[in-house]
Amino acid sequence: MGQDQKNLSLKEKLYIVIFQANTRAGRAFDVALLWLILISITCIMMETLPNLSKSYLEYLYWIEWVITILFTIEYITRILIVRNKLKYLKSFFGIIDLLAILPAYLSIFIAGSQFALILRVFRLLRVFRILNLGKYVGESYSLLNALKASRYKITVFLEAVLVVVVIVGTLMYLIEGETSGFNSIPASVYWAIVTLTTVGFGDITPITPLGRVVASLLMLLGYGVIAVPTGIVSSELARTRSGKANWRICTSCSTITEDEGANFCKNCGLELEKR
């Protein structure tokens, strides 16, 4: 094995370190990457503290730029060594890697855009590769499939909810009027949405007996509204889990392969584990 490693080119060695977490070097690289992400996120949050001295802000500024440069080098290296460059650039992690560095450079031209670097938190998802939690990736894939399958039912349901809040909002505008804070139909529809979702900010409240009756009925309806999407997704989730046994997850790039007869990952080409 050691002899094989010596015969590899620099590009192949870098590919193993950066893209394969099942090796010691790859694992160490990903752990170091996660620590840099955590430090970066901490610096960004600390920069928003109101009483932080100017010297500390300058210190955090330079730390952030050092990390940004390291991430830029890493991103360019990934593009240079990955086998399918276009697929990586269009992939979820490829887009996240780009968003992790882009706001820093935009901040040179657009003030305040550096705080979008908080998007780096999504890079922490690489912990799935480090801890070899492939089964959790499969569970998220199952949930995603359930959401996709139920999107039409949920869309119809949301349209029905929208009709209800518009009707109730208009009705409350006629019942309560401006004296109760229902000074326009949009404001009344806003109140209906807040009430139906059981949030209840209390900035607008009905004061007439009829208005309170309508509000009470809308509150009771809100409990049913919360339950319906949950039931739709749960039903689809139970249906999609039946095909889960055919899924296999690449230990290198976490790509899910649904073809039961496949022996190699369709994304990175690594040989899949035998069942």
C-alpha positions as a printed Julia matrix, in Angstrom:
275×3 Matrix{Float64}:
   0.0    0.0     0.0
   2.84   2.38    0.89
   4.55   1.57   -2.39
   1.33   2.35   -4.29
   1.11   5.72   -2.57
   4.68   6.56   -3.67
   3.84   5.82   -7.3
   0.91   8.25   -7.32
   1.23  11.66   -8.96
   0.82  14.89   -6.97
  -2.64  15.4    -8.48
  -3.75  11.91   -7.42
  -2.38  12.41   -3.9
  -4.22  15.72   -3.57
  -7.41  14.09   -4.82
  -7.15  11.42   -2.1
  -6.54  14.03    0.61
  -9.27  16.46   -0.45
 -12.03  14.19   -1.74
 -11.62  10.95    0.19
 -12.39  11.08    3.91
 -11.81   7.34    4.4
  -8.02   7.86    4.5
  -6.01   9.24    7.4
  -4.8   12.25    5.4
  -8.28  12.94    4.01
  -9.8   12.72    7.47
  -7.19  15.11    8.91
  -7.78  17.56    6.05
 -11.55  17.61    6.57
 -11.17  18.04   10.34
  -8.82  21.0     9.79
 -11.29  22.42    7.27
 -14.14  22.21    9.77
 -12.07  23.98   12.43
 -11.35  26.8     9.98
 -15.07  27.07    9.2
 -15.95  27.25   12.9
 -13.29  29.92   13.54
 -14.54  31.9    10.54
 -18.17  31.78   11.68
 -17.15  32.81   15.21
 -15.21  35.81   13.86
 -18.16  36.92   11.73
 -20.53  36.75   14.71
 -18.11  38.6    16.98
 -17.78  41.42   14.44
 -21.44  42.28   15.06
 -20.91  42.88   18.81
 -21.69  46.57   19.49
 -19.04  47.28   22.15
 -16.1   45.53   20.51
 -12.97  47.7    20.37
 -11.48  48.79   17.06
  -8.27  46.81   17.65
 -10.23  43.58   18.11
 -12.25  44.31   14.97
  -9.06  44.76   12.99
  -7.69  41.51   14.4
 -10.86  39.64   13.43
 -10.76  41.27    9.99
  -7.3   39.88    9.23
  -8.16  36.45   10.58
 -11.17  36.36    8.29
  -9.12  37.31    5.25
  -6.47  34.68    6.0
  -9.18  32.02    6.19
 -10.79  33.35    2.99
  -7.49  33.06    1.12
  -7.03  29.5     2.4
 -10.56  28.63    1.27
  -9.87  30.22   -2.13
  -6.74  28.1    -2.58
  -8.7   25.01   -1.54
 -11.56  25.81   -3.96
  -9.18  26.35   -6.9
  -7.33  23.14   -6.01
 -10.6   21.19   -5.97
 -11.43  22.47   -9.47
  -7.97  21.58  -10.79
  -7.86  18.02   -9.48
 -11.51  16.91   -9.67
 -12.21  14.46  -12.49
 -15.48  16.02  -13.65
 -15.02  19.76  -13.16
 -18.43  20.85  -14.46
 -20.25  18.34  -12.26
 -18.38  19.58   -9.19
 -19.1   23.26  -10.0
 -22.82  22.49  -10.36
 -22.99  20.19   -7.34
 -24.37  21.22   -3.93
 -20.95  21.3    -2.26
 -19.4   23.03   -5.28
 -21.9   25.89   -5.0
 -21.48  26.07   -1.21
 -17.68  26.17   -1.59
 -18.04  29.11   -3.97
 -20.5   30.96   -1.7
 -18.04  30.49    1.18
 -15.51  32.82   -0.48
 -17.52  35.02   -2.85
 -18.99  37.46   -0.24
 -15.5   38.37    1.01
 -14.45  39.6    -2.41
 -17.81  41.3    -2.99
 -17.32  43.23    0.27
 -14.47  45.12   -1.42
 -17.05  46.71   -3.71
 -20.29  46.35   -1.68
 -20.15  47.38    1.98
 -21.68  44.9     4.43
 -21.78  41.93    2.06
 -19.02  40.19    4.03
 -21.61  39.08    6.59
 -23.01  36.74    3.93
 -19.94  34.65    4.74
 -22.1   33.11    7.45
 -23.13  30.79    4.6
 -19.93  28.93    5.43
 -21.94  27.13    8.08
 -23.29  24.9     5.29
 -19.79  23.56    4.75
 -20.11  21.91    8.15
 -22.24  19.34    6.34
 -18.95  17.72    5.38
 -18.96  16.25    8.88
 -21.1   13.46    7.38
 -18.07  12.35    5.37
 -15.64  12.65    8.27
 -17.72  10.59   10.69
 -18.8    8.18    7.94
 -22.46   8.91    8.65
 -23.64   7.71    5.27
 -26.85   6.32    6.66
 -27.92   9.82    7.73
 -27.31  11.08    4.2
 -29.63   8.31    3.06
 -32.27   9.42    5.54
 -32.05  12.99    4.27
 -32.4   11.67    0.73
 -35.52   9.79    1.81
 -36.98  12.97    3.33
 -36.13  14.97    0.2
 -37.9   12.41   -1.99
 -40.95  12.56    0.26
 -41.06  16.36    0.01
 -40.76  16.19   -3.77
 -43.55  13.6    -4.03
 -45.9   15.63   -1.82
 -45.18  19.07   -3.33
 -48.35  19.1    -5.48
 -50.62  18.17   -2.57
 -48.97  20.76   -0.34
 -49.27  23.39   -3.08
 -53.02  22.77   -3.39
 -53.31  22.89    0.4
 -51.44  26.2     0.62
 -53.65  27.67   -2.09
 -56.7   26.72   -0.01
 -55.12  28.32    3.06
 -54.42  31.47    1.06
 -58.07  31.68    0.02
 -59.15  31.27    3.66
 -56.88  34.03    5.01
 -57.93  36.44    2.26
 -61.64  35.82    2.95
 -61.25  36.03    6.73
 -58.98  39.09    6.46
 -61.51  40.89    4.29
 -64.31  39.88    6.67
 -62.41  41.19    9.69
 -61.71  44.46    7.89
 -65.47  44.92    7.47
 -66.29  43.81   11.03
 -63.58  45.6    13.03
 -62.53  48.58   10.9
 -59.73  51.04   11.48
 -60.56  51.63   15.16
 -59.28  48.13   16.02
 -56.17  48.38   13.88
 -57.66  46.66   10.82
 -57.0   49.74    8.7
 -56.61  47.9     5.39
 -57.31  44.51    3.84
 -53.58  43.63    3.57
 -53.17  44.39    7.29
 -56.22  42.24    8.04
 -54.85  39.38    5.9
 -51.58  39.67    7.83
 -53.55  39.31   11.07
 -55.36  36.27    9.64
 -52.05  34.58    8.73
 -50.57  35.27   12.18
 -53.72  33.94   13.86
 -54.11  30.87   11.61
 -50.51  29.81   12.24
 -51.12  30.21   16.02
 -48.22  32.7    16.27
 -50.35  35.5    17.73
 -48.09  38.57   17.89
 -50.91  40.63   19.41
 -50.11  43.81   17.49
 -53.63  43.72   15.99
 -56.51  42.32   18.06
 -60.31  42.22   17.52
 -62.45  44.04   20.08
 -66.01  43.41   18.85
 -67.9   40.27   19.92
 -68.38  39.11   16.32
 -64.73  39.73   15.52
 -63.66  37.62   18.49
 -65.94  34.79   17.39
 -64.36  34.82   13.91
 -60.88  34.96   15.49
 -61.7   31.99   17.75
 -62.87  29.89   14.8
 -59.71  30.8    12.87
 -57.54  29.77   15.82
 -59.24  26.38   16.03
 -58.79  25.95   12.29
 -55.1   26.73   12.73
 -54.46  23.51   14.66
 -55.86  21.49   11.77
 -53.82  23.48    9.27
 -50.58  22.56   11.07
 -51.45  18.85   11.03
 -52.32  18.5     7.32
 -48.83  19.09    5.76
 -47.3   16.82    8.39
 -49.69  14.03    7.44
 -49.03  14.48    3.72
 -45.25  14.32    4.11
 -45.44  11.4     6.59
 -47.52   9.4     4.12
 -45.05   9.98    1.29
 -42.11   9.3     3.61
 -43.52   5.89    4.52
 -43.98   5.13    0.82
 -40.44   6.13   -0.21
 -38.78   4.17    2.6
 -39.83   0.91    0.93
 -37.24   1.46   -1.82
 -34.45   2.46    0.52
 -32.82  -0.98    0.51
 -31.51  -0.42   -3.02
 -29.57   2.73   -2.13
 -25.81   2.75   -1.72
 -23.74   5.74   -0.65
 -20.23   6.52   -1.86
 -17.8    6.83    1.06
 -15.8    9.42   -0.88
 -18.29  11.98   -2.17
 -21.52  10.83   -0.41
 -23.31  10.46   -3.76
 -26.33   8.15   -3.52
 -26.55   5.44   -6.18
 -29.97   3.86   -6.66
 -28.88   1.31   -9.27
 -28.64  -1.98   -7.38
 -26.26  -3.48   -9.97
 -23.79  -0.56   -9.96
 -20.26  -1.3    -8.75
 -18.78   2.21   -9.05
 -19.9    5.68   -7.96
 -21.48   7.63  -10.82
 -19.92  10.87   -9.54
 -16.31  10.16   -8.55
 -15.81   6.63   -9.92
 -14.79   5.1    -6.57
 -15.7    1.44   -6.14
 -18.83   1.06   -4.01
 -18.85  -1.17   -0.95
 -20.23  -4.64   -1.52
 -23.51  -5.54    0.16
